[in-house]
Amino acid sequence: MAEEAAVALKEAQVVLGYKTYLDLVEDLLEGKTVLSSGMRKEIERCRAAIDHALSGKCVAVVSSGDAGIYGMAGLVLDICRERGLSVSEAVRPSPESDFLLKIIPGIPAFNAAASIAGAPLMHDFAAVSLSDHLTPWELIEKRLSAAATADFVLAIYNPRSKSRPDLLEKARQVLLRNRSGQTPVAVVKKAMREGQWKCVTTLDQLPVEEVDMQSLVLVGNSQTYIWDGWMITPRGYLEKYGLEDD
């Protein structure tokens, strides 16, 4: 967790979030009004947070990773726009604002997972979520294909759930149309949390059955390689400048 996020939680009077994420920060929530809810209650959660802020409370909305990457920051702003509210940045407050908002950057899952896998994101990459709850599979498949064709490293979020266990295999087949089966792949589960698990393998050998919603899948590009258990995508320094003596 970024230190600024920990400070915000300590200062908040009201904290809202998905129950699983709130459980991870339980030690920071003592003495606060805590409102937790399950999946697919995101709109209600953000509306409640805005209402508490309008009442003058200091409110924190908890997301995992970074609130602006597949998190709640965008939805909070969407709802404020729909309600005609004026919201200003906390660092540049405006007296005309209905309330102040600060989006605190966190550590995205692809950053945490990449640091565990090695250095797979050293060159251009794309992040794609396989969740078809809000995005139709046809569009997800189109994005996967485009990223694979353009030789991006891929960070795949929401790879496999109980309700859609087949989507990761479908994604793998899409990638194999444009990538070698020997393309390096890393799966990192529960990155930097208790129960962390890592597997560095290839696209052919991707252990689909081991992947769940707490996993992130990193797929290399044509230059990515595996060395000593690490997944590495070279930036190109050695190719351009070579090794020089000290």
Buried (B, 14 or more C-beta within 10 A) or exposed (E): EEEEBEEBBEEBEBBBBBEEBBEBBEEBBEEBEBBBBEEEEBEEBBBBBBEBBEEEBBBBBBBBBBBBBBBBBBBBBEBBEEEEBEBBEEEEEEEEBBBBBEBBEBBBBBBBBBBBBBBBBBBEBBBBBBBBEEEEBEEBBEBBBEBBEEBBBBBBBBBBBEEBEEBBBBBBEBBBEBBEEEBBBBBBBBBBEEEBEBBBBBBEEBEBEEBBBBBBBBBBBEBBBBEEEBBBBBEEEEEEEEEEEE
